[in-house]
Amino acid sequence: MTLGITKKLRKEKFLEEMEAVIPWYKLLKEINKKIKYSNVGRNRYDTKLMLKIYFLQQWYNLSDPSMEEEIYNQILFQKHLGIDLLGDTVPDETTILNFRHFLEKHELPKKFLVIVNKALEKKKLIMKEGTIVDATIIAAPSSTKNQSGKRDEEMSSTQKNGQWYFGMKAHIGVDSKNGIVHSIEGTSAKIHDKSMLGELQHGEEEILCGDKGYYDQNKKKEFRQNNKIWAVLDKGTRNHSLSNSQKKKNKKLSSLRAKVEHPFQVLKCQWKYEKVRYKGLFKNTMQLYTLFSLINLYRMRKKLI
């Protein structure tokens, strides 16, 4: 008789690691503050179960109907959620949607980022010495073939590298040590990156880094007057191209600035978040808060475990 050796799937390992590093107690405590309990109506699903479902949606880029369907289809999801189809009921797509609306209404995803980052700061994974800023475009449907007959009015078009895009921008400020996201802003795509510079700083940084789009001569002077390091890439103008020393400096700073790309790489390449799922900036920005909270934990999971 031979004993079978079961190999742990990559997806199963991922779910186990995330289960271990998420600060469930503090997140649930924050959610439960906003829940109004009632003796009328059907029994409410366990809050942790609903939060787990909500997080699964972020990791696998699932809509509410698809999430319900995947719980029935995926044994791994059932195991992660602690659901036995023989005895337990599965939350339907309306219940999943209502829970998301509840989180959005109370802006709880913003609290998620605060809670996660406090946990990381406690582990000395955030040092607040410096901030690196950047933005990425998230596409939105540009077609007018829908019920309203028009595109989302809160989204807009912008040109990048000679190509036009329609959607929104996710602006982030990250810690210069480990690339942990500490500030998030969601705007229409046409909003210039530099206009969000102030919102992406926490105020304690001694160094600020960004690409040429954030260059501001007045800000540069202000930083230097306060004995802080301005590490934003220099930008040439029509009449004044960059000197060799400025080009060398920009090349040197690019390796530091690259840390801000790591959260975007997880967001778009690993978790496949390339298009907005909802209408309007508010809902999509709330989702970004959740996504980057989970990305922070995912990128630091080895150190946390």
MIZAKOL-452642 format. One line per field, with one value per residue (C-alpha): residue number from 0; residue in three letters; x, y, z. Coordinates in Angstrom, 1 decimal. Layout:
N
voke	c(NUM ...);
loke	c(ALA ...);
c1	c(X ...);
c2	c(Y ...);
c3	c(Z ...);
//
This chain:
305
voke	c(0 1 2 3 4 5 6 7 8 9 10 11 12 13 14 15 16 17 18 19 20 21 22 23 24 25 26 27 28 29 30 31 32 33 34 35 36 37 38 39 40 41 42 43 44 45 46 47 48 49 50 51 52 53 54 55 56 57 58 59 60 61 62 63 64 65 66 67 68 69 70 71 72 73 74 75 76 77 78 79 80 81 82 83 84 85 86 87 88 89 90 91 92 93 94 95 96 97 98 99 100 101 102 103 104 105 106 107 108 109 110 111 112 113 114 115 116 117 118 119 120 121 122 123 124 125 126 127 128 129 130 131 132 133 134 135 136 137 138 139 140 141 142 143 144 145 146 147 148 149 150 151 152 153 154 155 156 157 158 159 160 161 162 163 164 165 166 167 168 169 170 171 172 173 174 175 176 177 178 179 180 181 182 183 184 185 186 187 188 189 190 191 192 193 194 195 196 197 198 199 200 201 202 203 204 205 206 207 208 209 210 211 212 213 214 215 216 217 218 219 220 221 222 223 224 225 226 227 228 229 230 231 232 233 234 235 236 237 238 239 240 241 242 243 244 245 246 247 248 249 250 251 252 253 254 255 256 257 258 259 260 261 262 263 264 265 266 267 268 269 270 271 272 273 274 275 276 277 278 279 280 281 282 283 284 285 286 287 288 289 290 291 292 293 294 295 296 297 298 299 300 301 302 303 304);
loke	c(MET THR LEU GLY ILE THR LYS LYS LEU ARG LYS GLU LYS PHE LEU GLU GLU MET GLU ALA VAL ILE PRO TRP TYR LYS LEU LEU LYS GLU ILE ASN LYS LYS ILE LYS TYR SER ASN VAL GLY ARG ASN ARG TYR ASP THR LYS LEU MET LEU LYS ILE TYR PHE LEU GLN GLN TRP TYR ASN LEU SER ASP PRO SER MET GLU GLU GLU ILE TYR ASN GLN ILE LEU PHE GLN LYS HIS LEU GLY ILE ASP LEU LEU GLY ASP THR VAL PRO ASP GLU THR THR ILE LEU ASN PHE ARG HIS PHE LEU GLU LYS HIS GLU LEU PRO LYS LYS PHE LEU VAL ILE VAL ASN LYS ALA LEU GLU LYS LYS LYS LEU ILE MET LYS GLU GLY THR ILE VAL ASP ALA THR ILE ILE ALA ALA PRO SER SER THR LYS ASN GLN SER GLY LYS ARG ASP GLU GLU MET SER SER THR GLN LYS ASN GLY GLN TRP TYR PHE GLY MET LYS ALA HIS ILE GLY VAL ASP SER LYS ASN GLY ILE VAL HIS SER ILE GLU GLY THR SER ALA LYS ILE HIS ASP LYS SER MET LEU GLY GLU LEU GLN HIS GLY GLU GLU GLU ILE LEU CYS GLY ASP LYS GLY TYR TYR ASP GLN ASN LYS LYS LYS GLU PHE ARG GLN ASN ASN LYS ILE TRP ALA VAL LEU ASP LYS GLY THR ARG ASN HIS SER LEU SER ASN SER GLN LYS LYS LYS ASN LYS LYS LEU SER SER LEU ARG ALA LYS VAL GLU HIS PRO PHE GLN VAL LEU LYS CYS GLN TRP LYS TYR GLU LYS VAL ARG TYR LYS GLY LEU PHE LYS ASN THR MET GLN LEU TYR THR LEU PHE SER LEU ILE ASN LEU TYR ARG MET ARG LYS LYS LEU ILE);
c1	c(0.0 1.4 0.6 -0.5 1.4 -0.8 0.9 -0.3 -1.6 -0.2 -3.6 -4.1 -0.7 -1.6 -4.9 -3.3 -0.6 -3.2 -5.4 -2.4 -1.3 -4.7 -5.4 -8.9 -9.7 -9.1 -10.8 -13.9 -14.0 -14.1 -16.9 -19.0 -19.0 -21.2 -23.5 -27.0 -28.4 -32.1 -34.3 -36.5 -35.8 -33.6 -30.4 -27.4 -24.3 -21.2 -19.2 -15.9 -17.4 -18.6 -15.3 -13.5 -15.8 -15.1 -11.4 -11.7 -13.3 -10.3 -7.7 -9.5 -11.2 -14.7 -18.1 -20.8 -22.6 -19.3 -18.3 -21.5 -20.9 -17.3 -18.1 -20.2 -17.6 -14.3 -13.7 -10.7 -13.0 -15.4 -12.5 -11.1 -14.6 -15.4 -18.6 -20.0 -22.5 -24.4 -25.3 -24.5 -26.2 -24.0 -24.5 -26.2 -25.0 -27.4 -26.1 -22.5 -23.5 -25.2 -22.1 -19.9 -22.4 -22.3 -18.4 -18.6 -21.3 -19.2 -15.9 -14.5 -11.9 -10.1 -10.0 -8.6 -5.5 -5.0 -5.3 -3.0 -0.4 -0.4 0.3 3.1 4.5 4.5 6.7 9.0 8.2 7.2 9.7 8.1 11.5 10.5 7.7 7.7 4.7 3.3 0.0 -1.4 -4.4 -7.3 -9.4 -13.2 -15.7 -15.6 -18.6 -22.0 -23.8 -25.4 -28.7 -28.0 -26.5 -23.4 -20.0 -19.4 -19.3 -16.8 -14.2 -12.2 -9.7 -5.9 -3.0 0.1 3.1 1.0 -1.9 -5.3 -6.9 -10.3 -10.9 -9.5 -6.2 -5.0 -2.5 -0.4 2.3 4.5 7.1 10.6 12.0 9.7 7.3 4.3 1.3 0.3 -1.7 -4.3 -6.3 -8.7 -9.3 -10.5 -7.8 -7.3 -6.1 -2.4 -0.2 1.4 -1.9 -2.2 1.4 0.2 -2.4 0.1 2.5 2.0 3.9 6.8 9.0 12.5 12.8 10.3 10.8 8.8 9.1 9.3 5.6 5.9 8.6 7.9 10.5 8.7 8.3 11.9 13.0 10.5 12.0 15.5 14.7 13.3 16.5 14.6 15.7 13.9 14.5 12.0 13.5 14.6 12.6 14.0 12.2 12.0 14.8 16.8 17.6 19.0 22.7 24.8 24.9 21.1 20.8 23.1 21.2 17.9 19.3 20.5 17.1 15.2 16.3 14.8 11.7 11.2 9.8 6.5 6.0 5.9 2.3 1.1 2.7 0.7 -2.5 -2.4 -0.3 -1.0 -4.5 -5.6 -7.2 -6.9 -10.4 -12.8 -15.7 -18.1 -19.6 -18.2 -15.0 -16.2 -16.9 -13.8 -11.6 -13.0 -12.0 -8.5 -8.2 -9.1 -6.8 -3.8 -4.4 -4.3 -1.3 0.7 0.0 0.7 4.1 5.2 3.6 7.0 8.3 5.0 4.8);
c2	c(0.0 3.4 6.6 9.5 12.7 15.8 18.9 22.2 24.4 27.9 29.4 27.4 28.6 32.2 32.1 30.5 33.2 36.1 34.5 34.6 38.2 40.0 41.8 40.3 41.3 45.0 45.1 43.3 45.6 48.6 47.1 46.0 49.6 50.5 47.5 48.1 44.8 44.0 41.1 41.6 39.8 36.9 36.1 38.1 36.3 36.3 39.5 37.7 35.4 38.5 40.2 37.1 37.0 40.7 40.1 37.1 39.5 41.8 39.0 37.3 40.4 38.9 40.7 40.0 37.4 35.7 35.6 33.7 31.3 30.7 29.7 26.9 25.9 26.3 23.7 25.9 28.9 26.8 25.6 29.2 30.4 27.5 26.7 23.2 23.1 20.2 22.2 25.9 28.5 30.6 34.3 35.3 38.1 40.6 39.9 40.3 43.6 44.9 44.2 46.1 49.0 49.0 49.3 52.1 54.0 54.2 54.6 51.6 50.8 54.0 52.6 49.3 51.1 52.8 49.6 47.6 50.3 50.7 46.9 47.3 50.3 48.3 45.7 48.6 48.0 51.6 54.2 57.4 58.8 59.4 59.3 58.2 59.4 58.1 57.5 54.9 55.1 52.6 52.2 52.7 51.6 54.2 52.9 54.7 51.5 51.2 51.9 55.6 56.1 57.9 57.3 57.7 61.5 61.2 59.6 61.4 61.1 61.8 61.3 59.4 58.6 59.6 57.3 58.3 56.6 57.0 56.3 57.4 57.7 56.0 58.3 56.8 57.8 55.0 54.6 55.0 52.0 49.1 50.7 50.4 52.5 55.1 57.6 57.1 59.5 58.6 61.2 61.6 60.6 64.2 65.5 66.2 64.0 67.1 68.5 65.6 65.9 67.5 64.8 62.0 63.2 62.3 65.3 63.6 62.8 64.0 63.0 63.2 61.3 61.2 61.2 64.3 64.9 66.1 68.6 71.9 74.6 76.3 73.0 72.2 75.5 75.0 71.5 72.7 75.6 73.2 71.0 68.2 66.3 67.0 63.8 64.4 63.9 67.1 68.1 69.8 72.6 73.7 76.2 74.5 70.8 68.8 68.9 65.8 66.1 66.3 63.3 61.3 62.4 61.4 58.0 57.5 58.5 56.2 53.1 54.6 55.7 52.2 51.1 52.8 50.6 47.4 48.0 48.7 45.5 43.5 45.5 45.1 42.1 39.7 40.7 41.8 45.1 47.0 48.3 50.0 47.8 50.4 53.7 56.9 57.8 57.2 53.4 52.8 54.8 52.8 49.7 51.0 51.6 47.9 46.7 48.6 47.6 44.0 44.7 46.1 42.9 40.6 42.3 42.1 38.7 36.9 39.3 39.3 35.5);
c3	c(0.0 -1.0 0.7 -1.5 -1.1 -1.5 -2.9 -1.5 -4.3 -4.8 -4.3 -1.1 0.2 -0.7 1.2 4.2 4.3 4.0 6.6 9.0 8.4 8.2 11.5 11.7 15.3 14.7 11.3 12.6 15.7 13.4 11.3 14.2 15.6 12.6 12.6 13.9 15.2 15.0 16.2 13.2 9.9 8.9 10.7 9.7 8.2 10.3 9.8 9.4 6.7 4.7 5.1 3.8 0.8 0.2 0.3 -2.1 -4.5 -4.4 -4.8 -7.8 -9.3 -9.0 -9.4 -6.8 -9.0 -9.9 -6.3 -5.3 -8.2 -7.3 -3.7 -5.1 -7.7 -5.7 -3.0 -1.9 -1.4 0.7 2.8 3.3 4.2 6.4 4.4 4.1 1.2 2.8 5.9 5.4 3.2 0.8 0.9 -2.4 -4.7 -3.2 0.3 -1.0 -2.7 0.5 2.6 0.1 0.1 3.9 3.9 1.4 3.2 6.4 4.4 6.3 3.6 4.7 8.2 6.9 5.5 8.9 10.8 8.5 8.5 12.3 12.5 10.0 11.8 15.0 13.3 12.2 8.5 8.1 9.1 7.8 6.8 3.2 0.7 -3.0 -5.1 -8.3 -10.2 -12.6 -14.9 -14.3 -17.4 -17.5 -20.2 -22.9 -24.8 -24.8 -25.6 -22.2 -20.4 -19.9 -23.4 -22.1 -20.5 -16.8 -16.2 -13.3 -15.6 -18.2 -21.0 -20.8 -23.1 -22.1 -24.4 -27.4 -26.5 -25.2 -22.1 -20.5 -16.9 -13.5 -11.8 -8.6 -6.9 -4.1 -1.6 -0.4 2.3 0.9 2.9 1.9 -0.6 1.8 0.6 3.2 1.1 -1.6 -3.8 -6.6 -9.3 -12.9 -15.4 -16.6 -13.2 -13.3 -11.0 -9.5 -8.2 -5.7 -4.3 -1.0 -0.4 -0.8 2.0 5.6 6.8 8.6 5.6 5.4 1.7 -1.2 -4.4 -7.6 -11.4 -13.6 -13.5 -9.9 -10.5 -8.9 -8.5 -5.6 -3.7 -4.3 -2.7 0.2 0.9 0.8 3.1 5.6 5.4 3.7 0.6 -2.7 -4.7 -7.5 -11.0 -12.7 -15.8 -18.8 -20.6 -24.2 -23.9 -21.2 -21.6 -18.7 -17.9 -17.7 -13.9 -13.8 -16.1 -13.8 -10.8 -12.4 -13.2 -9.6 -8.2 -10.6 -8.6 -5.4 -7.2 -8.6 -5.2 -5.9 -8.9 -6.8 -5.4 -8.9 -10.2 -7.7 -8.4 -12.1 -13.0 -10.1 -9.0 -12.6 -11.5 -14.8 -15.2 -12.8 -11.7 -10.5 -11.7 -10.2 -8.4 -4.8 -5.0 -7.0 -4.7 -1.7 -3.5 -4.0 -0.3 0.3 -2.5 -1.3 2.3 1.2 -1.1 1.9 3.8 0.9 0.1 3.8 4.5 4.8 7.4 9.3 9.4);
//
